[in-house]
Amino acid sequence: MDVSDMTRSAIDNDGYAHQLVVENPLTWLKSQPNQHTLKLVIYAHGGLNNQDDSITRIRVLAPYFVVNGIYPLFLTWKTGAGETLTDIMQDWAKKVLPDNWLRSSGWLNELGETKDLALEALARVLGKGVWSEMRENAEEAAVSCVQNDRLLDLLARKLIILQENLNSTNTKLEIHCIGHSAGSILLGHLLERFIRDDLLAKAPPISTLTLYAAACSVRFAVEKFLPAADNALFSLSNLWLYYLSDDNEKADGLPTADVPMYGKSLLYLVSRALDDHPNMPILGMCRALDPKFNANKKQWAEEEMASLEIWQNRWGVLGSGNKLAIQISDPKVRITRANDQSAATHGSFDNNIDILTQTIERIMGHALPHPLEWLDY
């Protein structure tokens, strides 16, 4: 299921969603040794990859969930914002940089902050619309409509039907949500859909919520996640945030860390150029979770400070024994059991065997009977 409106007729949309969210999990559960609890994961991919790349990742990830007794549903985007942003950067670079510089990451690194500031200014003009459209698509997907073709609305209503089916056989439904990057935006709108008046009384609780490098703003988190917690849909004590250290954010680059036309992570570009205004606190940035940066007027937009302080007061901050905040500080991450490694970048979270293992073990409540072997997509 992808975030765009489905292309079938309204009747088929409903039937297709019913098959994916209700019938398939119920059929699968009958084949499982433990039929008392259906553990279901909703995994919302980020928007940096295109649909084909996301499907490749899904084909690798899905069997690891299934073999460990967890039924996965994946949400992906048809078009990755990364493709459009990369095109913008490449077009700009070809106009202002010599060809030999474009082939050398060393020359690009030498340009440093000057180059990044120029690209941020360009992104505000040419790239902001791409990011805004992605967010608008996610918001519209949670709106109930006559056509019955909105992904998150359909998903929420079908999950309620799934729970009703399981209740009739005294079977428990556990829903666990995982979101990478812009996937956090999809999950925020899904939770918001659950707590609207027409669904709230029937909404199934969310057992855990795990966000990798969340690309939503802190204001979005305050507006979506906190009301869901206040309505007892889930507990903030079950919301884990994984994020890169600031050094790793700055060692990243776009389109890649090897060819850094923009010499920082996607979240830096979102914060400085693509979101509603410059210097927007982004939930997946470690600086947004560290109160020592709150007093720095150059770090965050002044109009966002109230939301930032609300989030830090409600969910917590870095340090102080906060085990829900998990920082990726090493410059390399393990992507196979044979200890093959890749750079710790914004896109590396669902390549990271240690992170995925922690997440799945948290869902299962014990060590994996079938460990992850290979995430080198």
N, C-alpha and C positions, 0 to 999 in steps of 0.2 A: 504494500500500500504506500503510495507516495502522497506528498502534501498537496499536489494539484487536484482540482476537482476531477473525479473519475469521468472517463469518456463514454461509459455505457449509458443506457437509459436509466431513468430514475428507479424503475423496478429492479433492474439488474444491479444497480449500485447497492441497494439495500440487500439483495440476495447474495451478492458477492461478499459484502462485508459480513453478513451473517455466517457464510461459509468459513471465512478466514478467522473470525474472532470467536465464534460460538461452536460451529460443527466440528471444525478440524481439531481444536484443543480437546473437546469432549471425546472424539474418536481416539485421539492419541492417548488420553488418560487411561482408557480401557486396556491399553497394552502395557501399562506401567505396573511394577510390583507394588508401589504405594499408590492406592487409589483413594486415599482419605483426604489428600490435599493436592490441588493443582497449583503448582508454582509457575506463574506466568510472568515473563519479562517483556516489557515494552522498551525497545532500544531505539532511540531517536538519533539518527546520524547527524553529523554536522553538514553545513552547506558549502564547505570548501571543495569537496569532491563532487564530480558529476555523478549522474545516476549509474553509469556503467561501473565506475570505480567503487561506488557504494555496494553495488550488487556483488562485486568480487569479494569485498570484505564480508558481506553477509554470508556468502557461500562457505567461507572459512569459519566464521564465528558460530553460525547456527548449530553445526553438529556438536560443538563443545558444550553448548547449553543442553541440547537434547540428550546427549549421552550421560550427562550428569543429572537428568531428571527434571529439567526445566524447559517449559515450552516458550519459545521466543516469537515475538512479533516485532518486525523491524519497520521503522518509518524512515523514508529517505526522500530526498529532493530530486526532482527531474533534472534541474540545471544547477550546477554548483556556482556559487558566487565567485569562487576562486578562478574559474575560467575567464569570467568577464574582467575581474580585477587584474589578472595576469595580462590579458590583451591590452588593457589600458596602460599598464606599466611598460610593456614591451613597445607599444607605439610611441610612448613618451621617450623611452630610452633611445630608440632608433633615431629620433629627431635631434636629440641633444648630446648623445655620446658617440664616440668613434666605435667602429665595428670591433676593434681589438679589445676595447674595454668591456663590451658586452660579453665577450668570451672568457673574461677573467674575473673571478670573484674577488681577486686581490685589488684590482682597480676599483671595483664597486665598493669594497670595504673602505678604501682610501677616501672616497667621497663622503662617507660617514653621515653625520647628522644633517649636513647641508642637503644631500640628496634626499634623505628621508623627509625633511621639511618640505621640499619641493613636491615630492610625491603625495604627501598628506594634503597639500593645497590642491593638487590636481584631483585627488580622490574626493575631496569635498564637492568638487564641481561635477566630475564624471562618474564617480563610483558610489556616491551616497544614494542615488536613486536605486541602484541594484540592491543595496542592503535594505533600504526602506521597503522595496517591493517584496523581498523575502519575508520581512516581518509582517507586512500586510497580508501576504498569502497565508501565513500561519494563523493570524488573527481571524481571517475570514473562514478558515477551515473549521473553526469552533462555533460558527454561527449556524443555528438550525434554520433550514429554509424549505420551501415547498418542494424544490427539486430533489431534496433528500440526497445531496451529492457532496456534502462537506465532510472531509476525512475525520477530523477530530470530534465533530458532533456524532457521526456514525460510530466511531470507535467507542466513545463514552456510552452511548446507548446500548451498543452490542455487549459491552463488558457488563452492564447491568443485567442483560438477559442471560449472559453466561453465568453470572452469580446466582440468578434465580434458578437456573437449571441445576446447578451444583447443590444449592440449598435443598432442592427436592429429594436429593439422595444423601443428605447429611454429609456432603463433601465440602471442604473448605477451599476458598479461593484466596490465594496470596498474589497480589500484584506488586511487582518490583519495577521501578522505572530507572532507566539509564539514559543519560543524554550527553552527547559530545558536542561541544561548540554551540552552533545554532540549534542543535537538538534541544537545548535547554529552553529555547523559545517555544518550540512545539509542546514540550511537556508543561510549561507554564500555562499555556492556553488550554491544554487538556484538563488540568486541574481546575482551572477557572470554570470550564464547562460543567464539570461535575458539581460544583457548589452553587450553580444557578438554581432558582426555586423549583424548576420542573424536575430536576434530577437529584437534588441534595439528599432527600430522605431515602433514596434507593442506592446512592453511590457506594460502590465497594471501596473500602479503605485501601490506601497505598501503604504497603509494608515498609519499603525502603525507597529512597530517591538518591541516586548517585549521579553527580554531574562532573564531567571531565572538561576542564578548560571552558567553563560556561561562557558563551559569547553574549548572553543577555546582560542588560544593564542592571546595576543594583536597584535602580528604581523599579524596573520590571519585576525583580525578585520580591521587592516589598509589596508591589501591587498584586502579584499572582500567588507567590508561594506562601506569604504570611496569611492572607485570608483563608487559603486552603487549610493551613495548620490551625487557624482559629476556629474553623468549622469542623475540626476533628477528622479531616480527610486523611491527614498524615501527621506525624510528629516531627518537629524540627530536630529532635534528638536522633532521628533516622535520616537526616539529610547530610550526605557526605560530599565535600567539595575537594576535587583533585585539581592541582594547578601547578604550572611551572614556576620555578624560582625566577626572580627578576633577571638574574644573569642568563638563565636559559631563554627567557623571553627575548632578551637583547641579542642572543647568539643565533636566534632563529632568523628567518627571512622569507620574503615573498618574491617570486613564486616558490622558491625553495631556499633552504639555508646555504646550499652550494652556489646558487646564483641569486644573491640577495639584492635585487633591484630596490626592494625596500628592506632595510637592515634590521627589522624587528619582527615580532610575531604578528599574526592576524589580529590578536586582541589589542595590540598597541594601535594598529591602524583603525580598528573599530572605535576605540576610545578617542583617538585624536582627530578622526576625520569622517567616519561613516555614520556614527550614531546621531542623535538629535542635535547635539552641539559638541564642540571640541572639549576634550578632557572629561568625557563622560566616564564615571566609575563603572567598570565592567566586572561582573561577579567572579569571573575566572581569573582575574589578575591578582597576584599576591598583594600588591599595594592596596587594593580595595579592601583587603581583610586586615591590614596593618594600620592601627590607629595613629602610628607615629607620622603617617603622611597626611593626616586630616588637617593639620595646621598649615601645610604647605599650600599657599594660595595658587601656585602655578601647577599643582598636581591635578586638582579636580575642579570642575566648574562649581562656582559658589552656589548656584541654585540646586545642585545635587547633594549638598552636604547633609541636609535633613534626612534624605532617604538613606544615605550612607551610614549615618549615626544610628538610625532606627534599625537597620540590618545588623550592624555590629552589636548593638545592645540585645537584640532578640536572638540571633543565631550564634554570635560569638566572634572572636578575633583570632589572629594567629597567636600561638603560644598559650600561656595560661592553662596548659593541660588540655587544650581543645583537640580531641582525637578525631573530630569530624573534618578537620582541615589537614589535607595530606599533600605535602609539597614534593615535587620532583626536582631535586637539587643536583643529582648527578648529571653530567653532560651526555651520558649514554644510557639507553634503556635496553633491557633484555627482550629479544623478540623470538627466541627459540629456546627450548630446553637445553640445547647444546651450547648455550651462552653466546650465540651470535647477537650482535648489538647494532643499534642505529642511534642517530642523534636524538636527544630529547627535544622534540619540537611540538608545536601546536597540533600537528597531525599525527603524532606518534602514540597517542593514548590508547587507541584500539589496536596498536601493534605491541603494546607493553604487556608481556606475559604476567609480570608481577601484579600490575594493577587489575587486569582482568581476573586473575586468580583470586585476589582479595575480594573483588566484587562478587564473584560467583560463590565463594566460600561464605560470604556474609549472607547471601540469599539462602544457601543450603543449611547454614548453621554448623558446618563441620568441614573438614578437609575434603578436597575433591577426590572421589573414587577414581576419576579418569582425568588426570592432569592435562593441562594445555601443553601442546607440543610445539606448535609452529604458527607464528602470526606475521611472517615476513611476506606481506602481500606483494 
